[in-house]
Amino acid sequence: MSGVEVVFREATEGDLDQIQELLHSSLGPGSVPRTLEFWHWKHEKNPFGRSPAWVAVADDRIVGLRTFLRWRWRHGAQEIAAVRAVDTATHPDWRRQGIFWRLTRESLARLDAEGCSFVFNTPNKRSGAGYRKLGWRSALKPALYIRALKPLRMAGAALRADESRSPADLSSLPPVSDLLKWRGLDSLLSEYHADWGARLHTPRSPAYLRWRYAEIPGVDYRSLWTSDGDDSLAIVFRTRLRRSMREVLLSEILVRGDRASLPRLLEPLLEQLAEQSDVDYLVAAAPSRSPEARGLRVAGFRHAPTGPTLMVRPLDGSRLGDAELASDFWQLSIGDLEIF
């Protein structure tokens, strides 16, 4: 608005009430509750570090917000500091005033100065066009795979669009806190990182899994695991209702040992999941042409025709080249891609 000075600065703890109000007025309720508890979990308890955030202030009111979730990627023996663009909002009365652009430019300069390598996110088609103008570019479309468990019911639910239908009930399946007590978890994670050393992947640790899946408020993740000799497998998953169909997202598929054993180990876990819930279909992710992708196809999954687009904005200090950031160089799980 003309005549009103807008001040851009870093967000502080005292801004949280106004930030919550802005997120609600600008973005609505969201797929998870926009509560202070969720904000603290996401931006302050993150094992990769506290989230940097910037605000635009006019007449002592916050009218713009730009937040980045700190993330770590592992490549071989190196860990690479990055951030994910999240929780961006402009008050409806202050749109088309250049606030988003100014917040983005200033925050990227600060992130670059502190040694951050790149920014990433999975924007929708509409917002993706705006990000491209700010230097973002498409890296890849992660490969998603779907396995229908009840195809006839899926078709009926989609046709009827029954909004009264509830998500699948996973309450009888083990919570992630039980997986964290499993003695085989440390060796599974250690070999998992060794196998993915050549790809850019999120370093999994018990602390990361606890934060990401066991302590997240308002979202219920469940888990199953098994072992057979030197081979072991653990999956982490959640449910949601999508177009009146009961979907289960396999957020993590962690395998140790012979990758060819994945279908043999995975099938009993999926049978248990289906028997103890009323799920319609499953969704998983795996790099194209990887042993995991081949294993999913053997297990009855089929390549999904659509999916999100991963976009990146390299910063000046990036140690990764264009070919690496825009190729099949990534190992992405559903958990990496979920918007939360």
Secondary structure per residue as TSV (DSSP state, phi and psi in degrees):
chain	resnum	aa	ss	phi	psi
A	1	M	-	360.0	135.3
A	2	S	T	-67.1	142.7
A	3	G	T	87.1	-7.3
A	4	V	-	-109.0	124.9
A	5	E	-	-75.1	135.2
A	6	V	E	-111.0	125.0
A	7	V	E	-106.3	133.0
A	8	F	E	-108.9	127.4
A	9	R	E	-154.4	170.1
A	10	E	E	-70.8	145.7
A	11	A	-	-73.9	151.9
A	12	T	-	-125.1	169.1
A	13	E	G	-58.3	-33.8
A	14	G	G	-70.1	-9.5
A	15	D	G	-87.4	-7.3
A	16	L	H	-61.2	-39.6
A	17	D	H	-61.6	-46.4
A	18	Q	H	-66.8	-35.5
A	19	I	H	-61.9	-43.0
A	20	Q	H	-62.0	-42.4
A	21	E	H	-61.7	-42.2
A	22	L	H	-65.6	-43.2
A	23	L	H	-61.5	-41.2
A	24	H	H	-67.2	-44.5
A	25	S	H	-71.5	-29.8
A	26	S	H	-92.1	-39.0
A	27	L	H	-113.2	-12.9
A	28	G	-	83.4	-166.7
A	29	P	S	-69.9	-32.3
A	30	G	-	82.1	171.9
A	31	S	S	-76.9	-19.5
A	32	V	S	-128.3	155.7
A	33	P	-	-59.9	131.1
A	34	R	-	-87.7	74.1
A	35	T	-	-106.2	163.6
A	36	L	H	-63.3	-34.9
A	37	E	H	-60.7	-43.3
A	38	F	H	-67.3	-40.6
A	39	W	H	-59.5	-46.1
A	40	H	H	-63.3	-42.5
A	41	W	H	-60.2	-47.6
A	42	K	H	-72.5	-43.6
A	43	H	H	-106.4	-14.3
A	44	E	T	-117.8	-28.9
A	45	K	S	-96.7	-3.6
A	46	N	-	-52.8	123.8
A	47	P	T	-64.9	-16.1
A	48	F	T	-84.9	-7.0
A	49	G	-	126.7	162.4
A	50	R	-	-71.5	142.0
A	51	S	-	-74.9	130.7
A	52	P	-	-77.9	141.5
A	53	A	E	-145.1	147.5
A	54	W	E	-128.8	148.1
A	55	V	E	-128.4	155.9
A	56	A	E	-109.0	129.1
A	57	V	E	-121.9	130.7
A	58	A	E	-133.8	127.5
A	59	D	T	51.9	43.3
A	60	D	T	65.7	14.5
A	61	R	E	-117.4	138.5
A	62	I	E	-77.9	120.4
A	63	V	E	-116.1	-4.5
A	64	G	E	-150.9	149.1
A	65	L	E	-143.8	137.8
A	66	R	E	-137.1	116.1
A	67	T	E	-124.3	143.0
A	68	F	E	-127.5	128.0
A	69	L	E	-87.4	120.6
A	70	R	E	-66.1	142.1
A	71	W	E	-143.0	156.8
A	72	R	E	-125.0	135.8
A	73	W	E	-118.0	144.7
A	74	R	E	-109.0	137.1
A	75	H	E	-137.2	103.5
A	76	G	T	63.7	-126.5
A	77	A	T	-89.2	-4.4
A	78	Q	E	-94.2	145.0
A	79	E	E	-111.7	133.2
A	80	I	E	-113.6	126.1
A	81	A	E	-80.3	129.3
A	82	A	E	-143.1	175.2
A	83	V	E	-138.2	151.9
A	84	R	E	-107.1	130.4
A	85	A	E	-73.9	117.7
A	86	V	E	-140.7	170.1
A	87	D	E	42.7	61.8
A	88	T	E	-107.5	131.7
A	89	A	E	-151.9	145.9
A	90	T	E	-129.6	133.5
A	91	H	-	-58.3	138.2
A	92	P	G	-51.0	-34.0
A	93	D	G	-75.3	-10.7
A	94	W	G	-117.6	15.0
A	95	R	T	-75.2	155.8
A	96	R	T	64.5	28.3
A	97	Q	S	-112.0	8.1
A	98	G	S	80.5	11.7
A	99	I	H	-68.7	-44.9
A	100	F	H	-58.8	-45.2
A	101	W	H	-63.3	-45.1
A	102	R	H	-66.3	-44.1
A	103	L	H	-61.0	-40.6
A	104	T	H	-66.7	-47.4
A	105	R	H	-60.9	-45.7
A	106	E	H	-68.7	-39.2
A	107	S	H	-69.5	-38.2
A	108	L	H	-64.0	-37.7
A	109	A	H	-63.0	-40.1
A	110	R	H	-69.5	-41.3
A	111	L	H	-64.3	-40.7
A	112	D	H	-62.4	-42.3
A	113	A	H	-64.8	-28.3
A	114	E	T	-90.1	0.7
A	115	G	T	97.8	13.0
A	116	C	-	-67.4	139.0
A	117	S	-	-84.0	-45.4
A	118	F	E	-162.3	163.8
A	119	V	E	-108.1	143.2
A	120	F	E	-140.0	155.9
A	121	N	E	-169.9	177.3
A	122	T	-	-126.1	72.2
A	123	P	-	-72.0	159.6
A	124	N	-	-77.2	175.5
A	125	K	H	-60.9	-38.3
A	126	R	H	-67.3	-49.2
A	127	S	H	-76.0	-23.0
A	128	G	H	-60.1	-35.5
A	129	A	H	-62.5	-39.8
A	130	G	H	-67.2	-38.5
A	131	Y	H	-64.7	-37.0
A	132	R	H	-60.5	-36.6
A	133	K	H	-65.8	-20.3
A	134	L	T	-99.5	11.0
A	135	G	T	101.3	-0.9
A	136	W	-	-72.2	153.8
A	137	R	E	-143.4	154.8
A	138	S	E	-69.9	130.7
A	139	A	E	-94.7	-53.7
A	140	L	E	-168.4	164.7
A	141	K	-	-102.5	106.6
A	142	P	-	-57.2	142.7
A	143	A	-	-79.1	118.8
A	144	L	E	-106.7	148.8
A	145	Y	E	-131.1	140.7
A	146	I	E	-123.5	138.2
A	147	R	E	-124.7	116.0
A	148	A	E	-80.0	129.7
A	149	L	S	-101.1	-34.2
A	150	K	-	-134.6	75.0
A	151	P	H	-61.7	-37.3
A	152	L	H	-67.4	-41.9
A	153	R	H	-68.1	-34.0
A	154	M	H	-60.6	-46.0
A	155	A	H	-63.2	-42.7
A	156	G	H	-65.4	-41.0
A	157	A	H	-65.5	-39.5
A	158	A	H	-66.4	-38.6
A	159	L	H	-70.4	-40.8
A	160	R	H	-79.9	-23.5
A	161	A	T	50.8	55.0
A	162	D	-	-79.1	96.6
A	163	E	T	-73.6	-13.0
A	164	S	T	-81.5	-8.6
A	165	R	-	-69.5	143.2
A	166	S	-	-101.2	159.9
A	167	P	-	-63.1	169.1
A	168	A	-	-61.7	146.6
A	169	D	-	-91.6	110.9
A	170	L	-	-106.1	11.5
A	171	S	T	-64.5	-21.4
A	172	S	T	-84.5	-5.2
A	173	L	S	-95.5	153.6
A	174	P	-	-63.5	137.0
A	175	P	B	-70.3	164.3
A	176	V	H	-64.7	-26.3
A	177	S	H	-60.3	-29.5
A	178	D	H	-71.7	-39.4
A	179	L	H	-59.2	-38.8
A	180	L	T	-65.9	-16.8
A	181	K	T	-91.1	-6.8
A	182	W	-	-70.5	130.9
A	183	R	T	-66.8	-25.9
A	184	G	T	-83.5	-1.1
A	185	L	H	-67.3	-43.5
A	186	D	H	-60.7	-45.4
A	187	S	H	-68.2	-34.3
A	188	L	H	-63.4	-46.9
A	189	L	H	-66.6	-37.4
A	190	S	H	-62.1	-45.0
A	191	E	H	-73.8	-31.3
A	192	Y	H	-58.0	-45.9
A	193	H	H	-66.4	-38.4
A	194	A	H	-63.4	-40.2
A	195	D	H	-69.0	-31.0
A	196	W	T	-98.4	16.4
A	197	G	T	-57.1	-31.3
A	198	A	T	-82.6	-10.5
A	199	R	S	-111.5	155.7
A	200	L	B	-78.0	118.1
A	201	H	B	-144.4	156.4
A	202	T	-	-71.8	126.7
A	203	P	-	-69.7	115.2
A	204	R	-	-87.1	135.8
A	205	S	-	-144.1	162.5
A	206	P	H	-56.1	-37.3
A	207	A	H	-64.7	-42.6
A	208	Y	H	-63.8	-47.7
A	209	L	H	-61.9	-37.2
A	210	R	I	-63.6	-48.3
A	211	W	I	-64.3	-50.3
A	212	R	I	-68.8	-37.1
A	213	Y	I	-120.9	-26.8
A	214	A	I	-94.5	-31.7
A	215	E	S	-104.9	-2.6
A	216	I	-	-65.8	122.6
A	217	P	T	-77.6	137.1
A	218	G	T	85.1	-1.9
A	219	V	-	-131.3	125.8
A	220	D	-	-103.0	106.6
A	221	Y	-	-97.7	145.7
A	222	R	E	-124.6	170.2
A	223	S	E	-148.6	156.0
A	224	L	E	-144.0	152.0
A	225	W	E	-153.5	160.5
A	226	T	E	-158.1	161.8
A	227	S	E	-145.4	152.3
A	228	D	E	-149.6	98.2
A	229	G	T	66.8	-125.4
A	230	D	T	-85.2	-4.2
A	231	D	E	-101.0	138.2
A	232	S	E	-147.5	158.6
A	233	L	E	-149.5	138.6
A	234	A	E	-134.3	140.2
A	235	I	E	-125.5	145.6
A	236	V	E	-124.2	135.2
A	237	F	E	-152.5	162.2
A	238	R	E	-145.4	167.6
A	239	T	E	-118.4	155.3
A	240	R	E	-155.2	163.1
A	241	L	E	-96.6	123.7
A	242	R	E	-129.8	112.5
A	243	R	T	53.6	43.8
A	244	S	T	68.6	8.9
A	245	M	E	-106.1	143.8
A	246	R	E	-84.9	104.6
A	247	E	E	-101.8	142.2
A	248	V	E	-121.3	123.5
A	249	L	E	-93.2	120.7
A	250	L	E	-83.7	88.0
A	251	S	E	-65.9	-34.1
A	252	E	E	-135.5	135.0
A	253	I	E	-126.5	101.0
A	254	L	E	-107.3	116.8
A	255	V	E	-122.4	142.4
A	256	R	E	-125.5	138.7
A	257	G	S	98.6	-146.6
A	258	D	-	-69.0	116.6
A	259	R	G	-61.1	-27.0
A	260	A	G	-66.4	-14.5
A	261	S	G	-81.4	-5.9
A	262	L	H	-54.7	-51.0
A	263	P	H	-59.6	-40.6
A	264	R	H	-64.2	-39.9
A	265	L	H	-78.8	-34.3
A	266	L	H	-74.5	-38.3
A	267	E	H	-57.2	-47.0
A	268	P	H	-61.7	-34.4
A	269	L	H	-67.3	-41.4
A	270	L	H	-68.0	-35.4
A	271	E	H	-63.9	-41.7
A	272	Q	H	-63.5	-42.4
A	273	L	H	-59.9	-46.0
A	274	A	H	-67.3	-37.7
A	275	E	H	-68.7	-33.2
A	276	Q	T	-100.1	9.8
A	277	S	S	-146.5	179.3
A	278	D	-	-120.2	53.0
A	279	V	-	-83.2	147.0
A	280	D	-	-92.5	-40.1
A	281	Y	E	-158.1	163.5
A	282	L	E	-118.0	149.8
A	283	V	E	-129.5	133.6
A	284	A	E	-137.0	168.8
A	285	A	E	-133.9	146.0
A	286	A	-	-161.4	146.9
A	287	P	-	-60.1	140.5
A	288	S	T	-57.0	142.5
A	289	R	T	64.1	16.7
A	290	S	S	-91.9	160.5
A	291	P	H	-56.6	-34.7
A	292	E	H	-64.6	-41.7
A	293	A	H	-63.2	-42.8
A	294	R	H	-63.0	-40.3
A	295	G	H	-63.1	-40.1
A	296	L	H	-64.0	-39.6
A	297	R	H	-64.7	-40.7
A	298	V	H	-62.9	-33.7
A	299	A	T	-82.0	9.0
A	300	G	T	96.5	7.5
A	301	F	-	-85.3	149.0
A	302	R	E	-125.6	146.6
A	303	H	E	-61.5	129.5
A	304	A	-	-78.5	139.2
A	305	P	S	-73.3	-20.1
A	306	T	-	-129.1	170.0
A	307	G	-	171.5	177.6
A	308	P	-	-74.0	163.7
A	309	T	-	-112.1	124.2
A	310	L	E	-82.9	125.9
A	311	M	E	-116.8	146.9
A	312	V	E	-131.6	152.9
A	313	R	E	-130.6	94.4
A	314	P	E	-62.6	144.3
A	315	L	-	-104.2	169.0
A	316	D	T	-60.5	-29.2
A	317	G	T	-88.2	8.5
A	318	S	-	-61.7	133.5
A	319	R	-	-95.2	4.0
A	320	L	S	-109.2	137.9
A	321	G	-	-83.1	172.4
A	322	D	H	-59.4	-39.6
A	323	A	H	-64.4	-33.4
A	324	E	H	-76.5	-39.4
A	325	L	H	-79.4	-9.7
A	326	A	T	-129.5	49.3
A	327	S	S	-149.2	-169.9
A	328	D	T	-85.2	39.1
A	329	F	T	-83.9	-10.8
A	330	W	B	-97.1	148.8
A	331	Q	-	-116.8	106.1
A	332	L	-	-116.5	131.2
A	333	S	-	-97.7	168.0
A	334	I	H	-56.8	-37.7
A	335	G	H	-61.5	-31.6
A	336	D	H	-73.0	-27.8
A	337	L	H	-94.8	-21.4
A	338	E	-	-59.5	140.6
A	339	I	-	-92.5	118.2
A	340	F	-	-143.3	360.0
